[in-house]
């Protein structure tokens, strides 16, 4: 079936996403046997007051448009009243809407790829609070967005805000496992030597998946919070209590959706070390490191954290890429596969649930002597 039936494929990179979308474009050109780029030039210039506008530099009438937006890229700045201002999530989301507005309803279909959901942690209401993430989703579909692709959503149930529209929550499980095996050559991947640990009850589903696919034991930490106090927008954690089998002498993989300040993962690492854990690896889709990298440097030097794996889906400062304890998980090819399949209106079920790929990769590594089980 001809690709033209679904509209010409077009890629738009919001500010800060240009290197990532460039590699996605390279994969698509290779697979489709063309030298012509699928990237459409677009921009969001700003006036001296900080006001902005969205511009598309070519027609997208009838096109199948995929827009990549990293709302957490604070490495992008603009000038307002003579001052250099880092772009906030609000700024990035406003620019995304400007670009959709510039398309003006002419595209045949618009898909937004937002790796980490804007306001994804403000997904439920407690007393008198705004429901920012739900409002964001409704705003996008009202502007004509057909489908939204995100990765490792903080709570995927937020998709209930748009029940009649597409919402794909993708887990980078396969890429995480592949990166771990390639970066830790002496890893023994069985229940006797390795354990999966969830840092809280909310992350149990993703940890259960890792545990089931790899046939590893599973533990969990319970966050005991002080609900009488709010610090930096949340109730502070008073203690982490462990529930699960002993971890003495074992490698431990802590799996979470994000690292914000990093306090929780480091405290959990310390508690696991106190229980005799051998090495500790952290899997997180998004590394924000809001409070800097110094605490992780210290944790690495003390042997509390051995490796931290995060994806390249959001902005990573250069100093993070240079850290010995940091391992980047590349998802450019995965995103290209998703775009290629969706543009052809093909199923992405196998991409969303890669159990067979994980088993095949592990078996191949064992056969080649790169992994012990």
VENQUIBEL-V570141 format. One record per residue. N is the residue number from 0. D_FIRST is the distance of its C-alpha to the first C-alpha in whole Angstrom. Layout:
# VENQUIBEL-V570141
N;D_FIRST  N;D_FIRST
This chain:
# VENQUIBEL-V570141
0;0  1;4  2;7  3;9  4;8  5;10  6;12  7;14  8;15  9;19  10;21  11;25  12;28  13;31  14;34  15;35  16;31  17;30  18;31  19;29  20;26  21;27  22;26  23;23  24;22  25;23  26;21  27;17  28;18  29;19  30;16  31;14  32;16  33;18  34;21  35;20  36;21  37;19  38;23  39;24  40;28  41;30  42;33  43;36  44;39  45;42  46;46  47;49  48;50  49;46  50;44  51;41  52;38  53;34  54;33  55;29  56;29  57;26  58;24  59;22  60;21  61;17  62;17  63;16  64;19  65;20  66;24  67;26  68;30  69;33  70;36  71;38  72;38  73;42  74;42  75;41  76;43  77;44  78;48  79;50  80;53  81;53  82;53  83;50  84;48  85;45  86;42  87;42  88;40  89;41  90;40  91;37  92;35  93;37  94;35  95;32  96;33  97;34  98;30  99;28  100;31  101;30  102;27  103;28  104;26  105;23  106;20  107;18  108;18  109;21  110;21  111;24  112;25  113;29  114;30  115;33  116;34  117;36  118;39  119;37  120;41  121;42  122;40  123;43  124;46  125;49  126;52  127;52  128;49  129;45  130;42  131;40  132;37  133;36  134;37  135;35  136;32  137;33  138;33  139;30  140;28  141;31  142;29  143;26  144;24  145;22  146;22  147;25  148;24  149;28  150;29  151;32  152;33  153;37  154;37  155;33  156;35  157;35  158;31  159;33  160;34  161;30  162;30  163;27  164;25  165;23  166;25  167;24  168;27  169;27  170;29  171;30  172;32  173;30  174;31  175;34  176;35  177;34  178;36  179;39  180;39  181;38  182;41  183;44  184;44  185;47  186;45  187;46  188;43  189;45  190;47  191;50  192;49  193;47  194;46  195;44  196;46  197;45  198;47  199;47  200;46  201;43  202;41  203;42  204;38  205;37  206;39  207;39  208;36  209;37  210;40  211;38  212;35  213;38  214;41  215;43  216;46  217;46  218;48  219;48  220;51  221;52  222;52  223;56  224;56  225;58  226;57  227;60  228;59  229;56  230;56  231;53  232;51  233;51  234;54  235;55  236;55  237;58  238;58  239;55  240;56  241;54  242;53  243;52  244;53  245;55  246;53  247;56  248;55  249;52  250;49  251;48  252;44  253;44  254;41  255;41  256;38  257;40  258;43  259;45  260;49  261;48  262;52  263;50  264;49  265;52  266;54  267;52  268;52  269;56  270;56  271;54  272;56  273;60  274;58  275;58  276;54  277;54  278;51  279;49  280;45  281;43  282;40  283;39  284;35  285;37  286;40  287;42  288;46  289;47  290;51  291;50  292;50  293;54  294;54  295;51  296;53  297;56  298;54  299;53  300;56  301;58  302;55  303;54  304;50  305;49  306;45  307;43  308;40  309;38  310;34  311;33  312;31  313;34  314;37  315;39  316;43  317;44  318;47  319;45  320;43  321;46  322;47  323;48  324;47  325;44  326;40  327;37  328;34  329;31  330;28  331;26  332;23  333;23  334;22  335;20  336;18  337;18  338;17  339;14  340;13  341;14  342;12  343;9  344;10  345;11  346;15  347;17  348;20  349;21  350;21  351;24  352;26  353;26  354;29  355;27  356;27  357;30  358;32  359;30  360;32  361;35  362;35  363;34  364;37  365;40  366;39  367;39  368;42  369;41  370;42  371;44  372;44
